[in-house]
Amino acid sequence: MGILKVFFNNTRKPEGLLGRCMVGSMNHAHAALADWGLRHLPETGPTEIAELGCGGGRNIRALLRKYPVATVTALDYSKISVEKARSVNRKGLQAGRCRIIQGDVSHLPFENSAFDLVTAFETVYFWPGPTESFREVYRTLRPGGIFLIANESDGENSQDDKWLSVIDGMRIFNQIQLTTFLTEAGFSEVIVKRNTKKHWLCALAIRENTGHLGNK
Ligand SMILES: C[S@@+](CC[C@H](N)C(=O)[O-])C[C@H]1O[C@@H](n2cnc3c(N)ncnc32)[C@H](O)[C@@H]1O
């Protein structure tokens, strides 16, 4: 495998020395997209948040700042990502406002209806399913809860084929495909925002508020 391929495969699961370099650089490289995605969320509200595929943990800190009374539970299946996210969020950890654990999004180690917001930045390209993984998100969201996906690739940019050639197992979804997977997973409403110039995509999937606790 060429060195470029070895390096870029660390976006899927950071490992070893190159993985350490990758998680640090992703914190900077994805910041503008993440901040754009976060702007689509309500200004106040969420108090229990899950940040999935958290990588180097920059967005845990952004969520803690945006929602000063919230706690954030972050998860990533890469040991390197978890270590970096812990070091970036030392203050939040010490304050008891976040926890960062190793795990796979397809088997979330969380109770039903545990969160009112779940976020996923630049990560669903790699998720098993992804309908099965989205079902897990749905299960762990409270009725009325929001699942935010923010992707730098909206599936409409032919330039993105270069990523598919260097990152094994990556899949880039367009608006229609993502909406279909989210609907199959149970979400009753999916709102998609796009920055067509940059080919960014943000999906807000809402778990229906049934007005009763039957799904707890
Ligand atoms: C491209 S990085 C994005 C990291 C971060 N969200 C950001 O925006 O900078 C993708 C991250 O998703 C994680 N990831 C991919 N598939 C996963 C899975 N099935 N379960 C948990 N984490 C996963 C990877 O380990 C990696 O840290």
The ligand as a MOL file (V3000), in Angstrom:
LIG
                    3D

  0  0  0     0  0            999 V3000
M  V30 BEGIN CTAB
M  V30 COUNTS 27 29 0 0 0
M  V30 BEGIN ATOM
M  V30 1 C -12.6060 11.5170 9.6420 0
M  V30 2 S -12.5900 11.2370 11.3620 0 CHG=1
M  V30 3 C -13.5760 12.6160 11.9830 0
M  V30 4 C -13.2890 12.9200 13.4180 0
M  V30 5 C -14.0430 14.1030 14.0150 0
M  V30 6 N -15.4560 13.8210 14.1180 0
M  V30 7 C -13.7930 15.3520 13.2270 0
M  V30 8 O -14.7450 15.9260 12.6690 0
M  V30 9 O -12.6350 15.7830 13.1540 0 CHG=-1
M  V30 10 C -13.6610 9.8740 11.5890 0
M  V30 11 C -13.6650 9.3460 13.0010 0
M  V30 12 O -14.7540 8.4280 13.1220 0
M  V30 13 C -14.3180 7.2990 13.8350 0
M  V30 14 N -15.1640 6.1480 13.4560 0
M  V30 15 C -15.3250 5.6310 12.2120 0
M  V30 16 N -16.1490 4.5610 12.2560 0
M  V30 17 C -16.5120 4.4070 13.5460 0
M  V30 18 C -17.3320 3.4500 14.2090 0
M  V30 19 N -17.9370 2.4400 13.5540 0
M  V30 20 N -17.5020 3.5750 15.5520 0
M  V30 21 C -16.8690 4.5690 16.2310 0
M  V30 22 N -16.0620 5.4830 15.6440 0
M  V30 23 C -15.8930 5.4130 14.3130 0
M  V30 24 C -12.8430 7.1340 13.4490 0
M  V30 25 O -12.1010 6.3800 14.3720 0
M  V30 26 C -12.3870 8.5980 13.3650 0
M  V30 27 O -11.8740 9.0620 14.5990 0
M  V30 END ATOM
M  V30 BEGIN BOND
M  V30 1 1 1 2
M  V30 2 1 2 3
M  V30 3 1 2 10
M  V30 4 1 3 4
M  V30 5 1 4 5
M  V30 6 1 5 6
M  V30 7 1 5 7
M  V30 8 2 7 8
M  V30 9 1 7 9
M  V30 10 1 10 11
M  V30 11 1 11 12
M  V30 12 1 11 26
M  V30 13 1 12 13
M  V30 14 1 13 14
M  V30 15 1 13 24
M  V30 16 1 14 15
M  V30 17 1 14 23
M  V30 18 2 15 16
M  V30 19 1 16 17
M  V30 20 1 17 18
M  V30 21 2 17 23
M  V30 22 1 18 19
M  V30 23 2 18 20
M  V30 24 1 20 21
M  V30 25 2 21 22
M  V30 26 1 22 23
M  V30 27 1 24 25
M  V30 28 1 24 26
M  V30 29 1 26 27
M  V30 END BOND
M  V30 END CTAB
M  END
